[in-house]
C-alpha cells in the first residue's frame, strides 16, 4: 500500500491544454480499444471541450509531463425519472453541446488511464479532482454511465439485473463500476443501451456521487 501511495505521488492532475490534445487521443484509444470508431473522442473534440469548459477537462501527468490519463466532463441537468440514454446522444456526438453552465450536475463523459499505468490507483486522483470541482462550483453532484465491463463474461448465464445486484452486495467485482463505487459513487439504475462495446454488452450503470456540501432533496 505504501509503495502504491509513493508511486501516486509521482503524478499530478492538471487542466488539459490544447498542446496535450494528441496525448489525450492516445489515452482514449488505448483505454477503449473495443469502442466503435464513431464513438471515440478525437483531437477536434478535445479542443472543443477545452474551449467550452476548460475547468472540467483534466489530464494526469507524470514527473516528466507525460500524459498518462485524462477525464472529460460538462455541466448539465439530469432527469432521474427518465435516465435511459445513449452515451453518444448525451455527449452530443462528443461535442458537448448539452453543456449548460446553469446546470446542477457534472456529467462524467470520459475517464481513462493508459494500460501500462493501471494498478496504481491513479484514477482516484482524477476522481478527487472532479469532486473538488463539483464542490467548488456548488453542483449537486457527479453523474456518469459506468460501463459494466465485466458483464460480457456473464451475459450468457446471468441477467444484467442480477449482475448489478451482486455488484451492489459486493459479491462480484466489475473492473470499472466496482472501482467507481469505491470512489463514493452509488448505483442509481441500469442503462440498457449506453454504448457500442461487446465487453459490457452495451450496458452501463447510472452512477451518482452526491456533493456532501449540498442537501439531498
Residue pairs with C-beta under 8 A, 6 or more apart in sequence:
4 120
4 121
7 120
8 120
8 121
8 122
8 124
8 125
10 62
10 63
11 60
11 61
11 62
11 63
11 68
11 122
11 125
12 60
12 61
12 125
13 58
13 59
13 60
13 61
13 125
13 126
13 128
13 129
14 58
14 59
14 61
15 54
15 55
15 57
15 58
15 59
16 24
16 46
16 49
16 50
16 54
16 57
16 58
16 59
16 70
16 72
17 50
17 59
18 47
18 50
20 59
20 67
21 43
21 46
21 47
21 50
22 43
23 59
23 66
23 67
24 41
24 43
24 46
24 59
24 67
24 70
25 41
25 42
25 43
25 46
26 67
26 114
27 67
27 68
27 69
27 70
27 112
27 113
27 114
28 40
28 41
28 70
28 110
28 112
29 40
30 112
30 114
30 115
31 112
31 113
31 114
31 115
32 40
32 112
32 197
34 197
34 198
34 199
35 195
35 196
35 197
36 196
36 197
38 88
39 87
39 88
39 94
39 195
39 196
40 94
41 72
41 94
41 110
42 94
45 94
45 95
46 57
46 72
48 95
48 96
49 56
49 57
49 72
49 74
49 96
50 57
52 74
52 96
52 99
53 73
53 74
53 75
53 96
53 99
55 133
55 137
56 72
56 73
56 74
56 75
56 106
56 133
57 70
57 71
57 72
57 73
58 70
58 71
58 72
58 73
58 126
58 129
58 130
59 67
59 69
59 70
60 67
60 68
60 69
60 70
60 113
60 122
60 125
60 126
61 67
61 68
62 68
68 113
68 114
68 117
68 122
69 111
69 112
69 113
69 114
69 117
69 122
69 123
69 126
70 110
70 111
70 112
70 126
71 108
71 110
71 111
71 112
71 126
71 129
71 130
72 96
72 108
72 109
72 110
72 111
73 106
73 107
73 108
73 109
73 130
73 133
73 142
74 91
74 96
74 98
74 99
74 106
74 107
74 109
75 99
75 100
75 101
75 102
75 103
75 104
75 105
75 106
75 107
75 137
75 139
76 90
76 98
76 99
76 100
76 103
76 105
76 107
77 100
77 103
77 104
77 105
78 104
78 105
78 107
78 143
80 188
83 188
83 189
83 191
83 206
84 191
84 192
84 193
85 145
85 191
85 194
86 193
86 194
86 195
87 109
87 145
87 194
87 195
87 204
88 94
88 195
90 98
90 107
90 109
90 145
91 98
91 109
92 98
94 109
96 109
98 107
103 139
104 139
104 140
105 139
105 140
105 141
105 142
105 143
106 130
106 133
106 134
106 137
106 139
106 141
106 142
106 143
107 142
107 143
107 144
108 130
108 142
108 143
108 144
108 145
109 144
111 123
111 126
111 127
113 122
113 123
123 179
123 183
124 183
127 180
127 183
127 184
130 142
131 142
131 184
131 209
131 211
134 141
134 142
134 209
134 211
135 211
135 212
135 213
138 211
138 213
138 214
139 211
139 214
140 210
140 211
140 214
141 208
141 209
141 210
141 211
141 214
142 185
142 208
142 209
142 211
143 206
143 207
143 208
143 209
144 180
144 185
144 206
144 207
145 191
145 194
145 195
145 204
145 205
145 206
145 207
146 174
146 176
146 177
146 180
146 185
146 187
146 204
146 205
146 206
146 207
147 176
147 177
147 194
147 195
147 197
147 199
147 200
147 203
147 204
148 160
148 163
148 164
148 174
148 176
148 177
148 200
148 201
148 203
148 204
148 205
149 174
149 175
149 176
149 177
149 199
149 200
150 163
150 172
150 173
150 174
150 175
150 176
150 177
150 200
151 160
151 163
151 174
151 200
151 201
151 203
152 198
152 199
152 200
152 201
154 163
154 172
155 201
160 190
160 192
160 201
160 203
161 190
163 172
164 187
164 190
164 205
166 172
167 173
167 174
167 177
167 178
167 181
167 187
167 205
168 187
172 178
176 200
177 187
177 205
177 207
180 207
181 187
181 207
183 209
184 209
185 207
185 208
185 209
186 207
186 208
186 209
186 210
187 205
187 206
187 207
188 205
188 206
188 207
188 208
189 205
189 206
190 203
190 204
190 205
190 206
191 203
191 204
191 205
191 206
192 202
192 203
193 202
193 203
194 200
194 202
194 203
194 204
195 202
195 204
196 202
210 216
